[in-house]
Amino acid sequence: MKDKTFTSAIVAFPPGASALPHRHGRAFVYAYVLEGTVHSKLNDRPVTTYHQGENWVEQPGAHHVLTENASRTKRAKLLVVFVSDTEAKLKVEDPKS
């Protein structure tokens, strides 16, 4: 696709770990749980639990309020695929208040 870049990453969450609230700019995001269980909350939707083999998508501009490993004893891993404008930042954390 002209002016678009496809980027993939493996994101590992140690037991009990979470990511800071963030957005992915104008990127379209696909996330697939490779291992473990993950809690995810987008915008004002309820928290959803995803298990190994499950996936979700994030529309451009979505606010990822929560991403966390649901387990305190086992790691979780995600495969994340971004379709973004070429040279755009893939992740922008919320400003600290």
Contacts in CASP RR format, 6 or more apart in sequence:
PFRMAT RR
TARGET T0000
AUTHOR 0000-0000-0000
METHOD contacts of the structure
MODEL  1
MKDKTFTSAIVAFPPGASALPHRHGRAFVYAYVLEGTVHSKLNDRPVTTY
HQGENWVEQPGAHHVLTENASRTKRAKLLVVFVSDTEAKLKVEDPKS
1 83 0 8 1.000
3 85 0 8 1.000
3 86 0 8 1.000
4 83 0 8 1.000
4 84 0 8 1.000
4 85 0 8 1.000
4 86 0 8 1.000
5 82 0 8 1.000
5 83 0 8 1.000
5 84 0 8 1.000
5 85 0 8 1.000
5 86 0 8 1.000
5 87 0 8 1.000
5 88 0 8 1.000
6 81 0 8 1.000
6 82 0 8 1.000
6 83 0 8 1.000
7 81 0 8 1.000
7 82 0 8 1.000
7 84 0 8 1.000
7 90 0 8 1.000
8 79 0 8 1.000
8 80 0 8 1.000
8 81 0 8 1.000
8 82 0 8 1.000
9 79 0 8 1.000
9 80 0 8 1.000
9 82 0 8 1.000
10 34 0 8 1.000
10 77 0 8 1.000
10 78 0 8 1.000
10 79 0 8 1.000
10 80 0 8 1.000
11 77 0 8 1.000
11 78 0 8 1.000
11 80 0 8 1.000
12 75 0 8 1.000
12 76 0 8 1.000
12 77 0 8 1.000
13 19 0 8 1.000
13 38 0 8 1.000
13 67 0 8 1.000
13 68 0 8 1.000
13 69 0 8 1.000
13 75 0 8 1.000
13 76 0 8 1.000
13 77 0 8 1.000
13 78 0 8 1.000
14 69 0 8 1.000
14 75 0 8 1.000
15 69 0 8 1.000
15 71 0 8 1.000
15 72 0 8 1.000
15 73 0 8 1.000
15 74 0 8 1.000
15 75 0 8 1.000
16 68 0 8 1.000
16 69 0 8 1.000
16 71 0 8 1.000
16 72 0 8 1.000
17 68 0 8 1.000
17 69 0 8 1.000
18 66 0 8 1.000
18 67 0 8 1.000
18 68 0 8 1.000
18 69 0 8 1.000
19 64 0 8 1.000
19 67 0 8 1.000
19 68 0 8 1.000
20 93 0 8 1.000
20 94 0 8 1.000
21 63 0 8 1.000
21 64 0 8 1.000
21 65 0 8 1.000
21 66 0 8 1.000
21 93 0 8 1.000
21 94 0 8 1.000
22 64 0 8 1.000
22 91 0 8 1.000
22 92 0 8 1.000
22 93 0 8 1.000
22 94 0 8 1.000
23 61 0 8 1.000
23 62 0 8 1.000
23 63 0 8 1.000
23 64 0 8 1.000
23 91 0 8 1.000
23 92 0 8 1.000
23 94 0 8 1.000
24 58 0 8 1.000
24 60 0 8 1.000
24 61 0 8 1.000
24 62 0 8 1.000
24 64 0 8 1.000
24 82 0 8 1.000
24 84 0 8 1.000
24 90 0 8 1.000
24 91 0 8 1.000
24 92 0 8 1.000
25 60 0 8 1.000
25 61 0 8 1.000
25 84 0 8 1.000
25 88 0 8 1.000
25 89 0 8 1.000
25 92 0 8 1.000
26 60 0 8 1.000
26 61 0 8 1.000
26 84 0 8 1.000
26 85 0 8 1.000
26 88 0 8 1.000
27 60 0 8 1.000
27 61 0 8 1.000
27 82 0 8 1.000
27 83 0 8 1.000
27 84 0 8 1.000
27 85 0 8 1.000
27 88 0 8 1.000
27 90 0 8 1.000
28 57 0 8 1.000
28 58 0 8 1.000
28 59 0 8 1.000
28 60 0 8 1.000
28 82 0 8 1.000
28 83 0 8 1.000
28 84 0 8 1.000
29 57 0 8 1.000
29 58 0 8 1.000
29 62 0 8 1.000
29 80 0 8 1.000
29 81 0 8 1.000
29 82 0 8 1.000
29 83 0 8 1.000
30 55 0 8 1.000
30 56 0 8 1.000
30 57 0 8 1.000
30 58 0 8 1.000
30 80 0 8 1.000
30 81 0 8 1.000
31 40 0 8 1.000
31 50 0 8 1.000
31 55 0 8 1.000
31 56 0 8 1.000
31 57 0 8 1.000
31 58 0 8 1.000
31 78 0 8 1.000
31 79 0 8 1.000
31 80 0 8 1.000
31 81 0 8 1.000
32 53 0 8 1.000
32 54 0 8 1.000
32 55 0 8 1.000
32 78 0 8 1.000
32 79 0 8 1.000
32 80 0 8 1.000
32 81 0 8 1.000
33 50 0 8 1.000
33 51 0 8 1.000
33 52 0 8 1.000
33 53 0 8 1.000
33 54 0 8 1.000
33 55 0 8 1.000
33 76 0 8 1.000
33 77 0 8 1.000
33 78 0 8 1.000
34 52 0 8 1.000
34 53 0 8 1.000
34 77 0 8 1.000
34 78 0 8 1.000
34 79 0 8 1.000
35 52 0 8 1.000
35 75 0 8 1.000
35 76 0 8 1.000
35 77 0 8 1.000
36 51 0 8 1.000
36 52 0 8 1.000
36 69 0 8 1.000
36 70 0 8 1.000
36 71 0 8 1.000
36 74 0 8 1.000
36 75 0 8 1.000
36 76 0 8 1.000
36 77 0 8 1.000
37 49 0 8 1.000
37 50 0 8 1.000
37 51 0 8 1.000
37 52 0 8 1.000
37 69 0 8 1.000
37 70 0 8 1.000
37 71 0 8 1.000
37 76 0 8 1.000
38 49 0 8 1.000
38 50 0 8 1.000
38 67 0 8 1.000
38 68 0 8 1.000
38 69 0 8 1.000
38 70 0 8 1.000
38 76 0 8 1.000
38 78 0 8 1.000
39 47 0 8 1.000
39 48 0 8 1.000
39 49 0 8 1.000
39 50 0 8 1.000
39 66 0 8 1.000
39 67 0 8 1.000
39 68 0 8 1.000
39 70 0 8 1.000
40 47 0 8 1.000
40 48 0 8 1.000
40 50 0 8 1.000
40 56 0 8 1.000
40 64 0 8 1.000
40 66 0 8 1.000
40 67 0 8 1.000
41 47 0 8 1.000
41 48 0 8 1.000
41 64 0 8 1.000
41 65 0 8 1.000
41 66 0 8 1.000
41 67 0 8 1.000
42 56 0 8 1.000
42 58 0 8 1.000
42 62 0 8 1.000
42 63 0 8 1.000
42 64 0 8 1.000
42 65 0 8 1.000
43 62 0 8 1.000
43 63 0 8 1.000
43 65 0 8 1.000
47 66 0 8 1.000
48 56 0 8 1.000
49 70 0 8 1.000
50 56 0 8 1.000
58 64 0 8 1.000
69 75 0 8 1.000
69 76 0 8 1.000
70 76 0 8 1.000
82 90 0 8 1.000
84 90 0 8 1.000
END
